[in-house]
Amino acid sequence: MDNWEATVEARIRTAQEQGEFDNLPGTGKPIPGRGQPYDESWWIRSFLEREKIPTDLLLPTPLRLRRRIEQVPDEVRDLPTEESVRAFVAALNAEIVSWLRTPTGPRVAVRPVNADEVVRRWRAERAEAVAGASAAAPPPAPPRRGWRPPWRRRAG
């Protein structure tokens, strides 16, 4: 083992003498994260940030389902039809029922979403949006009578 360490030290010394360690990137700059408490999961956090992976994927299934249930109003807000809202709720309820049949993870109360309630809220929000848009928009200009495009005018 001593022979191996001696060889490594000799190569490092030779590289230093030849200037191979001069002007390396980051020379003279502090090490990032120095002085902060050690975090055992630093590499997981950096991977999630670098790859832009949502942290919701790390949650256990019941907590992920609860979060999706909370986000239903935001998810259905821009859907165009009542049928698409009901299809979205049906897909979410299928996931919930599947988990309820074979629950894994922590015991958290998760219940299927009431599609009629979601549709009622969706209709109310759409009615408010339409009323707000019509109140904010100026009335249409009345049609101009007697105006004709130049190519349809009579010469006279």
C-alpha positions in Angstrom: 0.0 0.0 0.0 2.9 2.4 0.7 4.3 1.9 -2.8 0.9 2.8 -4.3 0.6 6.0 -2.1 4.1 7.0 -3.0 3.4 6.7 -6.7 0.3 8.8 -6.4 2.1 11.4 -4.4 5.0 11.5 -6.9 2.5 12.1 -9.8 0.7 14.8 -7.9 4.0 16.5 -7.1 5.1 16.3 -10.8 1.8 17.8 -12.0 2.2 20.6 -9.5 5.7 21.4 -10.7 4.5 21.4 -14.3 1.7 23.8 -13.5 -1.2 21.5 -14.4 -3.1 22.7 -11.3 -2.7 26.4 -12.1 -5.7 28.4 -13.3 -8.3 25.8 -12.7 -11.9 26.9 -12.8 -13.1 28.1 -9.4 -9.6 28.9 -8.1 -9.8 31.3 -5.2 -13.6 31.1 -5.0 -15.4 29.7 -1.9 -16.8 26.1 -2.2 -20.6 26.3 -2.7 -22.5 25.3 0.4 -19.6 25.6 2.7 -20.7 26.7 6.1 -24.2 25.3 5.7 -25.4 22.3 7.8 -24.9 18.9 6.2 -28.0 17.5 4.5 -27.9 13.8 3.9 -30.3 14.1 0.9 -28.5 16.9 -0.8 -28.0 14.8 -4.0 -31.7 14.1 -4.2 -32.6 17.8 -3.9 -30.0 18.8 -6.5 -31.2 16.0 -8.9 -34.9 17.2 -8.5 -33.9 20.8 -9.2 -31.6 20.0 -12.1 -34.1 17.7 -13.8 -37.1 19.9 -12.9 -39.0 16.9 -11.4 -42.0 17.9 -9.4 -41.7 17.0 -5.7 -45.3 15.7 -5.7 -44.0 12.5 -7.3 -42.2 11.7 -4.0 -45.3 11.8 -1.9 -47.0 8.6 -0.8 -50.1 7.8 -2.9 -52.8 8.9 -0.5 -51.1 12.3 0.1 -50.6 12.7 -3.7 -54.3 11.9 -4.2 -55.4 14.4 -1.5 -53.3 17.1 -3.2 -54.9 16.3 -6.6 -58.3 16.5 -5.0 -57.5 20.0 -3.6 -56.3 21.1 -7.1 -59.5 19.9 -8.9 -61.1 23.4 -9.1 -57.9 24.8 -10.7 -57.6 21.9 -13.1 -61.1 22.0 -14.4 -61.4 25.8 -14.6 -60.2 25.9 -18.3 -62.0 22.8 -19.5 -64.4 23.7 -22.3 -67.4 21.4 -21.7 -69.3 19.8 -18.8 -68.5 16.4 -20.3 -64.7 17.1 -20.2 -65.1 18.1 -16.5 -67.0 14.9 -15.7 -64.4 12.9 -17.6 -61.6 14.5 -15.6 -63.4 13.8 -12.3 -64.1 10.2 -13.4 -60.4 9.6 -14.2 -59.4 11.0 -10.8 -62.1 8.9 -9.0 -60.9 5.8 -10.8 -57.4 6.4 -9.4 -58.9 6.9 -5.9 -61.0 3.8 -6.0 -58.0 1.8 -7.3 -56.0 3.0 -4.3 -58.9 2.3 -1.9 -59.0 -1.3 -3.0 -55.3 -1.9 -2.2 -54.2 0.9 0.1 -50.5 1.5 0.6 -48.6 4.1 2.5 -49.9 6.1 5.5 -53.5 5.8 6.5 -55.0 9.0 5.2 -58.7 9.5 4.5 -59.3 9.8 0.8 -62.7 9.8 -0.7 -63.9 10.0 -4.3 -64.8 13.5 -5.6 -68.5 14.4 -6.1 -68.7 15.1 -9.9 -72.0 17.0 -9.5 -70.5 19.4 -7.0 -67.4 20.0 -9.2 -69.7 20.7 -12.2 -71.8 23.1 -10.2 -68.8 25.1 -9.1 -67.4 25.0 -12.7 -70.7 26.4 -14.0 -70.8 29.1 -11.4 -67.2 30.2 -12.2 -68.0 30.2 -15.9 -71.1 32.3 -15.4 -69.0 34.8 -13.3 -66.3 34.9 -16.0 -68.9 35.5 -18.7 -70.7 38.2 -16.7 -67.3 39.9 -15.9 -66.2 39.8 -19.5 -69.5 41.2 -20.8 -69.4 44.0 -18.3 -65.8 44.9 -19.1 -66.2 44.8 -22.9 -67.6 47.9 -24.6 -70.8 47.5 -26.5 -70.5 46.7 -30.2 -70.6 49.7 -32.6 -73.9 50.2 -34.4 -73.7 49.3 -38.1 -73.1 52.2 -40.4 -76.0 52.8 -42.7 -75.5 53.8 -46.2 -71.9 52.9 -46.3 -70.7 50.8 -49.2 -67.2 49.6 -50.2 -65.7 51.6 -53.0 -66.1 48.9 -55.6 -69.9 48.7 -54.9 -70.5 52.4 -55.1 -72.4 53.8 -58.1 -70.6 56.1 -60.4 -72.6 59.1 -60.8 
